[in-house]
Amino acid sequence: MLRSLDIRDVLIIDRLSLTLGPGLNVLTGETGAGKSILLDALGFVLGWRGRAELVRTGAAQGEVVAVFELPQGHAGHAVLAEAGIAVDEGEVILRRVNAADGRKTAWINDRRVSGEVLRELSDTLVELHGQHDDRGLLNPRGHRALLDAFAGVDLTALRAAWRARSQTREALAQARAALDRAQAEEEFLRHAVAELDKLNPLPGEEAVLDARRRLMQGAERIRADIARAHGALSEGAEGQMRDALRWLEGASDRAEGRLDGALAALNRALIELGEAVGGVEETLQGLDFNPAELEALEERLFAIRALARKHNVLPDELGTHAETLRGRLAAIDGGAAGLARLEKAVAEAEAAYGREAAALTLTRRAAAARLDAAMAAELAPLKMERAVFATLIATGEPGPEGVDAVTFTVATNPGAPAGPLNKIASGGELSRFLLALKVCLMGDSPGMTMIFDEIDRGVGGATADAVGRRLKALAERAQVLVVTHSPQVAAKGANHWQVSKRVVEGATLSTVATLSEDERIEEIARMLAGDTVTDAAREAARALLR
């Protein structure tokens, strides 16, 4: 609910503070007094698109502050939470400034926000209805959601079925694309796998072959020296050391222990020498190779490296790469079966979505019939009993909200063709259509403020009284603010303000005054009689207020 509106230096308003209450709030005044400026100012603080320049002539900036009450469960709480804005005691303060240079800045509860956040919040706070209402009831893109709200439908199951349908279709499309790509390279895959299987490279084999090749290539250069060293060790050094050991052992008994250390060292040296000879012999054996063996080794080594370059992988990765290629071949071989399973899943998802969508279509058609009947009942008191309102449901593109395209259509006269609401009805008729539609569609809107801008234009007498009664009925469920020239509507208000103009030091300024009971009589009498207010007009005003 809109609690208050404070305007500073906007168009012809210098200072204005307006406190609103629940129920039906009416704004009246002479044409040109500034009633539309109030709505412009409110639209500005709500982030709506409107006049480009709002700053009063001579002022540095224009400012509008609106205070709203947000009850528990209000949709605005989710918008504020998403923006990280705290709400104190259910109150939200909107402030927006228009500088003289055109810059616009907005705050919510002293937190600076973008115009997008401001508009998202305002959509949960205020509805504007009038002859130029292209944001609400006149917008065909919103008619399906309005019908669903009227029907009280739950879209959870349908949206889940749509997601399942979309996911299975996407999986099938990806599988088909993957199979097409695989089949395009099937010949290459089979050749590559056969080539890899034939070579069968092992992890680490390339390094082992490379080391062996280098050793074999250098074997001839080092083998002669190693052989000479082997001869010197095994034939010369070892024989001499054993002769020396035999001679010393024969003399040790007469040396009284003086040779014990030398004998022990010589024994150790013989052991070490034996190990050295063994190592040299093993190396000599390793250097013994057949030239054909080197040729075969190099052939395999080069084949492994060439295959690695061909597939753009490291030699040690050839085995893993072969497994990957086998997997792609397996996908081709089993692709038809996989596609069949996915096609079955898609068919099942399509059928499930179709059942949910068909059930929703039946629900919408039943709700459309109820809405059309309710509209017929509402239009009769508004002197439009010959008009026909029809909710048209056609088949549209499938989506998460079904396959139905919903449009509110009207035929204003018997035999006349029906058409979209905003294209067929005239100004006065359109206002009454909108009011009747809002009465029928009105649900639980906690904290919502509805604004009707001259929705009674072009009607009078009993029709205007019927308009006023319906506005009052709406105001029992939500706050309603109506700008009106109709005394019958003004008399139904719980709160009444008069907008007027005055000239101060050559400048025209607009003011708003709260009317007392006596002042309301005078204002409604003026609306009935015109410039000259008569006693008869005052009495008629009292009758309307009663």
Residue pairs with C-beta under 8 A, 6 or more apart in sequence:
1 20
1 22
1 68
1 69
1 447
1 449
1 479
2 20
2 66
2 67
2 68
2 125
2 126
2 449
2 479
2 481
3 19
3 20
3 67
3 68
3 69
3 91
4 17
4 18
4 19
4 20
4 65
4 66
4 67
5 16
5 17
5 18
5 20
5 38
5 41
5 42
5 45
5 64
5 65
5 66
5 67
6 16
6 17
6 18
6 64
6 65
6 66
7 13
7 15
7 16
7 17
7 18
7 38
7 41
7 62
7 63
7 64
8 14
8 15
8 16
8 62
8 63
8 64
9 55
9 56
9 59
9 60
9 61
9 62
9 63
10 37
10 40
10 41
10 44
10 54
10 55
10 56
10 62
10 63
10 64
10 98
11 34
11 37
11 40
11 41
11 51
11 54
11 56
11 62
11 510
12 34
12 37
12 56
12 501
12 507
12 508
12 509
12 510
13 34
13 37
13 38
13 41
13 56
13 509
13 510
13 511
14 56
14 509
16 510
16 511
16 512
18 38
18 497
18 512
19 514
20 479
20 481
20 495
21 479
21 494
21 495
22 475
22 479
22 494
23 472
23 475
23 476
23 479
23 480
23 493
23 494
23 495
24 471
24 472
24 474
24 475
24 480
24 482
24 492
24 493
24 494
24 495
25 479
25 480
25 481
25 482
25 493
25 494
25 495
25 496
25 497
26 481
26 482
26 483
26 484
26 489
26 490
26 492
26 493
26 495
26 496
26 497
27 35
27 38
27 481
27 482
27 483
27 484
27 497
27 498
27 499
27 512
28 35
28 483
28 484
28 485
28 490
28 496
28 497
28 498
28 499
28 523
28 527
29 35
29 498
29 499
29 500
30 500
30 501
31 485
32 501
33 499
33 500
33 501
33 510
34 499
34 500
34 501
34 510
35 483
35 499
36 453
36 483
37 510
38 483
38 499
38 512
39 128
39 451
39 453
39 483
40 50
40 51
40 54
41 54
41 64
42 64
42 66
42 126
42 451
43 50
43 128
44 50
44 51
44 54
44 64
44 96
44 98
45 64
45 65
45 66
45 94
45 95
45 96
45 106
46 66
46 94
46 118
46 119
46 122
46 125
46 126
47 96
47 106
47 115
47 118
47 119
47 122
48 119
48 122
48 128
48 135
52 102
53 98
53 102
54 62
54 98
55 61
55 62
55 98
55 99
55 100
56 62
57 507
59 100
60 99
60 100
61 97
61 98
61 99
61 100
62 97
62 98
63 95
63 96
63 97
63 98
64 95
64 96
65 93
65 94
65 95
66 93
66 94
66 95
67 91
67 92
67 93
67 94
68 76
68 91
68 92
68 93
68 94
68 125
68 447
68 449
69 90
69 91
69 447
70 76
70 77
70 87
70 90
70 91
70 92
70 447
71 90
71 446
71 447
72 90
72 446
73 446
74 124
74 446
74 447
75 124
76 92
76 121
76 124
76 125
76 447
77 87
79 117
79 120
79 121
79 124
80 86
80 87
80 92
80 108
80 121
83 108
83 111
83 113
83 117
84 111
85 108
85 109
85 111
85 113
86 109
87 109
88 109
92 108
92 109
92 121
93 107
93 108
93 109
93 110
94 106
94 107
94 108
94 118
94 121
94 122
95 106
95 107
95 108
95 110
96 104
96 105
96 106
96 107
96 118
97 104
97 105
97 106
98 104
99 105
104 115
105 112
106 112
106 113
106 114
106 115
106 118
107 113
108 117
108 118
108 121
124 448
125 447
125 448
125 449
126 448
126 449
126 450
126 451
127 136
127 448
127 449
127 450
127 451
128 135
128 136
128 451
128 453
129 136
129 137
129 434
129 435
129 438
129 450
129 451
129 452
129 453
129 455
130 431
130 434
130 451
130 452
130 453
130 454
130 455
131 427
131 430
131 431
131 453
131 454
131 455
131 457
132 453
133 434
134 422
136 142
137 146
137 408
137 421
137 434
137 437
137 438
137 441
138 421
138 422
138 434
140 407
140 408
140 420
140 422
143 391
143 406
143 407
143 408
144 364
144 401
144 402
144 404
144 405
144 406
145 401
146 441
147 364
147 367
147 368
147 371
147 391
147 406
148 155
148 364
148 367
148 401
149 441
149 443
150 367
150 370
150 371
150 440
150 441
150 443
151 363
151 364
151 366
151 367
153 360
153 363
153 364
153 367
155 360
155 400
155 401
155 402
157 356
158 353
158 356
158 357
158 360
158 400
158 401
158 402
159 400
159 401
161 349
161 352
161 353
161 355
161 356
161 357
162 353
162 398
162 399
162 400
163 400
164 349
164 352
164 353
165 346
165 349
165 350
165 352
165 353
167 349
168 342
168 345
168 346
168 348
168 349
169 346
169 349
171 342
171 345
172 339
172 342
172 343
172 345
172 346
175 335
175 338
175 339
175 342
176 339
178 331
179 331
179 332
179 335
179 338
179 339
182 189
182 328
182 329
182 331
182 332
182 335
183 332
183 335
186 329
186 332
189 325
189 328
189 329
189 332
190 329
192 311
192 325
193 322
193 325
193 326
193 329
195 307
196 307
196 318
196 321
196 322
196 325
197 322
199 300
199 303
199 304
199 307
199 318
201 304
201 307
201 315
201 318
201 319
202 319
203 316
203 319
204 316
205 304
205 315
206 301
206 304
206 305
206 308
206 315
206 316
209 297
209 300
209 301
209 304
210 301
212 297
213 294
213 297
213 298
213 301
215 286
215 287
216 289
216 293
216 294
216 297
217 294
219 287
219 289
222 287
223 284
223 287
226 280
226 283
226 284
226 287
227 284
229 280
230 277
230 280
230 281
230 284
233 273
233 276
233 277
233 280
234 277
237 273
238 270
238 273
238 274
238 277
241 266
241 269
241 270
241 273
242 270
244 266
245 263
245 266
245 267
245 270
248 259
248 262
248 263
248 266
249 263
251 259
252 259
252 260
252 263
304 315
304 318
305 315
307 318
308 314
308 315
308 317
308 318
311 318
311 321
313 320
313 321
331 338
353 398
356 402
357 398
357 402
357 403
357 404
360 402
360 404
361 393
361 402
361 403
361 404
364 393
364 402
364 404
364 406
365 393
368 391
368 393
368 406
371 391
371 440
371 441
372 389
372 390
372 391
374 440
375 389
375 436
375 437
375 440
376 388
376 389
378 436
378 439
378 440
378 470
379 385
379 387
379 389
379 432
379 433
379 436
381 466
381 469
382 432
382 435
382 436
382 459
382 463
382 466
382 467
382 470
383 432
383 459
383 462
383 463
383 466
384 412
384 429
384 432
384 433
384 436
386 412
386 413
386 414
387 410
387 411
387 412
387 413
387 429
387 433
388 410
388 411
388 414
388 418
389 408
389 409
389 410
389 433
389 436
389 437
390 408
390 409
390 410
390 411
390 418
391 406
391 407
391 408
391 409
392 406
392 407
392 408
392 409
392 418
393 404
393 405
393 406
394 404
394 405
394 407
395 403
395 404
395 405
396 403
396 404
396 405
397 403
407 420
408 420
408 421
408 437
409 418
409 419
409 420
409 421
409 424
410 418
410 419
410 421
410 424
410 425
410 433
411 417
411 418
411 419
411 424
412 424
412 425
412 426
412 429
418 424
421 430
421 433
421 437
422 430
425 433
426 458
427 457
427 458
428 457
428 458
428 459
429 458
431 454
431 455
431 456
431 457
431 458
431 459
431 467
432 455
432 459
432 463
432 467
434 455
435 452
435 455
435 467
435 470
435 471
436 470
438 450
438 474
439 470
439 473
439 474
442 474
442 477
442 478
444 477
445 477
445 478
448 478
448 479
449 478
449 479
449 480
449 481
450 474
450 478
450 479
450 480
450 481
451 480
451 481
451 482
451 483
452 471
452 480
452 481
452 482
452 483
452 484
453 483
454 483
454 484
454 485
455 467
455 471
455 482
455 484
456 464
456 467
456 468
456 482
456 484
456 485
456 486
456 488
456 489
457 485
459 467
459 486
460 486
460 488
461 488
464 486
464 487
464 488
464 489
465 488
467 486
467 488
467 489
468 486
468 488
468 489
468 490
468 491
468 492
469 492
471 480
471 482
471 489
471 492
472 492
474 480
475 494
482 489
482 493
484 490
485 527
486 527
487 524
487 527
487 528
487 541
487 544
488 544
490 496
490 520
490 523
490 524
490 527
491 524
491 541
491 544
491 545
495 514
496 514
496 515
496 520
496 523
497 512
497 513
497 514
497 515
498 512
498 513
498 515
498 519
498 523
499 510
499 511
499 512
500 510
500 511
500 512
500 513
501 508
501 509
501 510
501 511
502 508
502 509
502 511
503 509
513 519
515 523
517 545
520 541
520 545
521 538
521 541
521 542
521 545
522 533
522 538
522 541
524 541
524 544
524 545
525 533
525 534
525 537
525 538
525 540
525 541
526 533
526 537
528 537
528 540
528 541
529 536
529 537
